[in-house]
Every structure is written in structure tokens, then in C-alpha cells.
Amino acid sequence: MNPDSYQDMLAVVQAFHDKHRFRETGGEELAYRVALMTEELGEISACVTKGKSKEHLAEECADLLILLLGTAIAADFDLRRAFWDKMKKIESRESRMINGRIRVSEFRDT
């Protein structure tokens, strides 16, 4: 196994889903997965706001990445392709300073 391989990461997450029968037991239900990702974002936020270690932050981010990979499996889409398609879109966007912080968004003039 190559730890830098997206395919290997996806295969490990797929094996985890298979081991715990996520598809048959509701673990791949998308609304449930969104709730889990929200929970992980809260844990990431707590790491930052409470000054927890970089290692703790990395672990919580890894949890979110695992959930994202699992969501790609559950919803049957190519997350790697979605990543590159989105990067292509946002690379061409202009940035703006908003409240003293940089934003790169799809700004709409109203």
C-alpha cells in the first residue's frame, strides 16, 4: 500500500465500510454523513479555539477526510475528479479583502 495514493486511501475506507456493513446499516445514508461531518467540524473548531495541539488538530482533520472519502463512496462520485474540477474553477477567481481577511469566492454583484 502506498500512503500517498488516493486509490489506496479510498480502498482502505471502502474496506472499513464493508467491515462494518455501512451500506446495510445506514452508515452510508447521506444526511447521517452530513451530521457526522458537522460533528467533526465542531471538533476541529474546538481544537483551534481551545488551543489544542497540532497533533490533535491533525487527527480531527483526518477524521473529516475519512468521512469525505466515505461520502464519495456512499454517493458514488469521484472525489479526486471533483477536487480538480473545483480547483480549476477557483484558481481563476479574483480575491477580495472582506473585514480584513482574504476571500476567494464566487462573488455576485447585487
N, C-alpha and C positions, 0 to 999 in steps of 0.2 A: 504494500500500500504506500502511495506517495502522499504525504501530509499536505502537499501544496496543490493537489489535484482536486478540482471541483467535482469531477466524476466520483472520486473516491469518497469525498465528503458526503455527496448525495447517496452513495451506496451504503455508507455506514448509517445514515439517518433512515434510509429505507429499511435496512435490517432491523433497526430499533423499532420502527413502526410495525414491521412484520412480527417481531418477537412478542410485542405487547398487543398484537391484533388491533391496532388503532382503527383500521378501516371497519372492522366488525363491531367495535365497541364505542364508537362516537368520537374517537380521538382525532379523526380527520374531518370532523364537522367544522365548517369554516367559521361560523360565529363563535364557537368554542375556542378555536385557534386565535381569533382576534382578541378574545378575552385573555387568553394566556399571554399574548404579545403585549397587551396593555399592562398586565401584571409585571412582566419583565421590564417594560419601560419605567414603571414605578420603581422597581429595584435599581435600575440604572440611575434614575433621578436621585434616589436616596444615597447612592454611592457618592454622587457629585456634591449634593447639598450637605451631606454629613461628613465630608472629607475622608471617606474611606480610602483604603489603599488602591493603588493602580491595579494590583493583582485581583482585588475584589471586583473592581470595575470591569476588568478584562473577562472575568468569569461570568458576570451578568450579561455582558455584550455577547459572549459565546452562547449563552442560553438563548438570547434573541436570535442569533444567527441560525442556531439549530431549529428553532421554531419557524424561521423564514424558509429554510430549506424544506422542512416538513410541510409547510403550507404549499410550496411549489409542487411537492409530491401529491398532496391531497387534492389540490385544484388542477393538477395535470398541466402545468405550464413550465416553460424553460426559464428559470430564474436567471441563468447566466445570459441568455439572449435578451431578456427584459432589462438586465443591468446595462448591457452595452447599448441597447436601443435608447434607454433613458439618458445614459451619459452623452450620447451623440446629441440628443435634444438640448440638454442643459449646458453643454460646452459652448453652444452658440448664443446663449443668453447673456444679456448685459447684467451687470450687478448694480445695486443701489445701496446707499447707506440709509438705513432706517433706524431712527433712535440710537445712532452712534454705532450700529453694528451692520456688517455687510450682509446683504441678501442677494441671492441669485434665484429668482423666481420667474414665473411667467406672469409678469406684471400686466395688468389690464388698466388702461386709461379709462376713467369714468367721467 
